[in-house]
Structures are given as C-alpha cells and as structure tokens.
Amino acid sequence: MSRELVIRGVPRGLALDAWWFGNEVSSDGPVLPNGGTLATPGARRRLIVLLALVVLADVLFWRHAPGVSLALFAFAVFAAVAIGRPIRDVWRPAVLVALAALPVIDYAQPLSVVFLFAGLVAAVAWLHPATTTGVASIGARMVTLALSLPVRGLRDLVQCSRSDGLALRRGLPLRDVWLAWGFPLGGTLVLLTLLTDANPVLEDWLVQALDLQVDWLEGTETVLFWCGTALIVWPFIAPPSGDPAKLRLPAMSRRPGLGLNPASVLRALVLFNGLLAVQTIMDATLLWGGAAMPDGMSYAEYAHRGAYPLVITALLAGAFALAARPFLDENRWLRPLMMLWLLQNVALCVSSALRLELYVTAYGLTYLRIYVMIWIGLVAVGLCLTAWQIWWRRPNGWLLVRCAALAVGVLYASAFVNFAAIIAHQNLRNDRPVDWDYIAALPDTASAEIAAARLDGVPGMDYVAAPYPVTEGWRDWGFRRWRVARNMARMIQNDPAQ
C-alpha cells in the first residue's frame, strides 16, 4: 500500500509555484473567502457575474429614478445565484422573489423596497446549501446574509489582499503595498479635504493646478457608485460558507426580579380590570351614549387625547399577559381574570379607533392617522391571538409566528394601497376646513382625485394643482402612476371645458 510523501517546511513560494504537479498540492493564487482562489473557475465566474451586475446596475439606476428597474435588478441578482441549480431547488425561491417584487412594480416607495430587499435576501438564503432545513434555518441564514451587507465585501477584499499570491509584480504582494501606503495616502486625502474646506485660496489653487472639471467629478461619482454596488451585490453571489445555528425561541420562564408571582398577578389582574372597567364605561357613555362633554372640551379633543395612549396601554397589556402566563395555573381565578383583562383591552382598541374616527371627522385624514388606525387593528387582533394562546396553552412560537405573519401580511397589502388618493378623497369630499398645504404636498398619485374634485366643482380647488404623473422612461415605470395617468387622461378627454 503506497503512502503519500509529505515534506515539511516547503517554502510558500515553492508551494505556490508547484500547481502544475497536481491539484492536490497546488494553490493557484490568493485564497478567496468561501473557498477557491482567483484562478479557480468558481472564483472567476463570481467575478464575471459581479462585473455584469455592476454594469447592469449602472444601466438601470445611474441618473435614473427608481421604478420597475428595482425589480429587474433583483431578478438578475437571483438569476445569477440560481444559475446551474436544479429547477426543483429554484422555483420556490423564484416565486418568493416574484411576490416580493410585486409591490415595487406597483409603486416604488420605501415599504415596497423593503419587501423587495427582504424577499431577495430570503430567496438567496433559501438557495444557499445548508446542513439543516426549515424556516428557522432559512431565517438564520437570512439574518447572516443581511448583516453582511456591505461589510462582507470589504472584509473579503482585505482578506484577499493579505494573500502573498496577489502581487502587483513578482516579489511585491498587494498586502505590502497596502500596509506601506494605505494609511499615509488615506490620511493625506483626509487632511487635504479638511484644509481645502478651510482655505478657499488653497481650494482654488488646487482646482486650477489639477484642472478639475465637472466631467471628472461625475466620473468619480460613477466609480463610487460601481464600488458601492459591488459591495452590496458580492455577499449575494458569494454567500458565507457553513450553516448558521438554528434559531431557537426563548422559553417562557418566571421572572421573580419583576415582582411577579401568583399572588401579585392575581392582585394586579383585579386592580387592572377594575380600572379598565371605569375607562370602558366612560367611553361607552361619552362616545356611544352621547353624554355631554365637560366644559371647554370637544369630542375631537377628547378623541385626540385618548387615541394614542390607549393603544400603548393595549400593547402593555399584551406584554403583561405574556409575562404573567407562567403563573396562570397557580390559581383557578387567574386564567378567567386574564381573559377578562385581554377582552377589555380589545374593547379599548375599539374605543381608540372610534376616538380616532371622530378626530379625523373634525380635522381631516393624514398618513399618520391612517397608520395609527392600521396599528390599532393589528394590536386588537394580536390581543385576541394572545388570549387564544393562553386559553389553549399554545407555545410562544405559535403566537410569534402568527403575529409576525399578520404584521407582514398587513404591510404587504398596504404596499398596494394608494393612501395619497384616499387622503385626497376623504379631505376634499367632506364639509370641513381643508388643509390646502397638506393636500398640495401629496405625491402625484393623488392627482386623479384632485382633478376629479376640481371637475365636480369642489370649492377652493384653485389653491392646489394636480400634476400629471410623468415617467422619464421604462426604468421608473410603475403600475400605480400609470393607472393614475390613465384616469387623468380619461377625465381630460371627457371634460366638456376642454
């Protein structure tokens, strides 16, 4: 039986030059993170894909407003990662990317961009091979990938530059150049920037001496854009090796330091329920029963003062319910009192919604008031889920998954809602003073409602314009703005005054 001959102490330079003896003893260049070297086919393919994606980003985004181009770039990144993989492993993540791209195709806004980014990260994490499977494992890889942006690219670049095989010329590794000139040149640039900012004469002399032109500055911005894009894209096409530890949900435990015990929980529930009952009776008398307000207080003021604090109260009620859960089996009255406590807090959410509706009727609708109304609904449903979990003794993971799915589902649906048009319609079609500055500040997605109000003869419409949504090209196209523009064109065509 033959044995492999191993010679200790072979110089690294000789080892690097011995690649032609065989693959087992070779090193074709500086080792890249995630395996491979600059000379291996896998590493070369990643660099080519990275360059192609940077060029595509330049075509799609540079000097152009975002729109459907964001979805196209996300599809390109996913395709670059998925290429060569079996179709059975790709189609589910591909569906996820498509669903995540729908909101940004409808309208490019921060919420839709967040969904697109999260969907792309989740899909790439789903594709990444791992020793464990399941939602928790995919979530762990997703968090690892998201946290590596864009630090991972910088770290890999530094690690690659530390290899002796990456040299500007023979005998001069890039690592030595970096160590010798990195700090001096970087410090000189920082110092020069500060001095030119403090000394206009020096700045003017420097500009004249180097003959800096606008085109040169634009070229510098382009290079920075390419570098930034490469740093963001690199972790997607070269995901970290290994499989992060499976996420574990923390088990519910007793917290004696918080002063919670069966006796204290029982007394707290009695007091809390009694105090909340007083609030519920007052709301029912004033808001539903039509009782007279105290002198100097209107329904709108009463509604405004209570809408937001009551939502916070309901959130604290849910936190208290979770903290007190380990003690509910110590006394036969604790579980029914907890159910009553949660039920009263749901009623509190309904009261908050009614207060907010009265305030909107008096002062108009805004983005913040819409968001608060949605949040009130989420809190109310979350409290109901908490009651169900406690009553049927479900684990914490059961509640966490359903609350997260509820929040993501509501946010996803909200990404397709034209809130600007709703606000314009609600504020212009009611007999109340209109905040024309707020209406004028709405985006062009509200233009169709503003134009319709002008055609219907709503008074005061001369204070606000209805700009026609214009897209500069196919890159910034969005379905919502296209739909608004189509409705406005139809109204202009049917307007007798035209």
C-alpha positions, 0 to 999 in steps of 0.5 A: 500500500503506497503512502503519500510523501509529505515534506515539511517546511516547503517554502510558500513560494515553492508551494505556490509555484508547484500547481502544475504537479497536481491539484492536490498540492497546488494553490493557484493564487490568493485564497478567496473567502468561501473557498477557491482562489482567483484562478479557480473557475468558481472564483472567476465566474463570481467575478464575471457575474459581479462585473455584469451586475455592476454594469447592469446596475449602472444601466438601470439606476445611474441618473435614473429614478427608481421604478420597475428597474428595482425589480429587474435588478433583483431578478438578475441578482437571483438569476445569477445565484440560481444559475446551474441549480436544479429547477426543483431547488429554484422555483420556490425561491423564484416565486418568493422573489416574484411576490416580493417584487410585486409591490415595487412594480406597483409603486416604488416607495420605501415599504415596497423596497423593503419587501423587495430587499427582504424577499431577495435576501430570503430567496438567496438564503433559501438557495444557499446549501445548508446542513439543516432545513426549515424556516428557522434555518432559512431565517438564520441564514437570512439574518447572516446574509443581511448583516453582511451587507456591505461589510462582507465585501470589504472584509473579503477584499482585505482578506484577499489582499493579505494573500502573498499570491496577489502581487502587483509584480513578482516579489511585491504582494498587494498586502505590502503595498497596502500596509506601506501606503494605505494609511499615509495616502488615506490620511493625506486625502483626509487632511487635504479635504479638511484644509481645502474646506478651510482655505478657499485660496488653497481650494482654488489653487488646487482646482486650477493646478489639477484642472478639475472639471465637472466631467471628472467629478461625475466620473468619480461619482460613477466609480463610487457608485460601481464600488458601492454596488459591488459591495452590496451585490458580492455577499449575494453571489458569494454567500458565507460558507457553513450553516448558521445555528438554528434559531431557537425561541426563548422559553417562557420562564418566571421572572421573580426580579419583576415582582411577579408571582401568583399572588401579585398577578392575581392582585394586579389582574383585579386592580387592572380590570377594575380600572379598565372597567371605569375607562370602558364605561366612560367611553361607552357613555361619552362616545356611544351614549352621547353624554355631554362633554365637560366644559371647554372640551370637544369630542375631537379633543377628547378623541385626540387625547385618548387615541394614542395612549390607549393603544400603548396601554393595549400593547402593555397589556399584551406584554403583561399577559405574556409575562404573567402566563407562567403563573396562570395555573397557580390559581383557578381565578387567574386564567378567567381574570386574564381573559377578562383583562385581554377582552377589555383591552380589545374593547379599548382598541375599539374605543381608540379607533372610534376616538380616532374616527371622530378626530379625523371627522373634525380635522381631516385624514393624514398618513399618520392617522391612517397608520395609527388606525392600521396599528390599532387593528393589528394590536386588537387582533394580536390581543385576541391571538394572545388570549387564544394562546393562553386559553389553549396553552399554545407555545410562544412560537405559535403566537410569534409566528402568527403575529409576525405573519399578520404584521407582514401580511398587513404591510404587504397589502398596504404596499398596494394601497394608494393612501395619497388618493384616499387622503385626497378623497376623504379631505376634499369630499367632506364639509370641513376646513381643508388643509390646502398645504397638506393636500398640495404636498401629496405625491402625484398619485393623488392627482386623479382625485384632485382633478376629479374634485376640481371637475365636480366643482369642489370649492377652493380647488384653485389653491392646489394643482394636480400634476400629471404623473410623468415617467422619464422612461421604462426604468421608473415605470410603475403600475400605480402612476400609470393607472393614475395617468390613465384616469387623468387622461380619461377625465381630460378627454371627457371634460366638456371645458376642454 
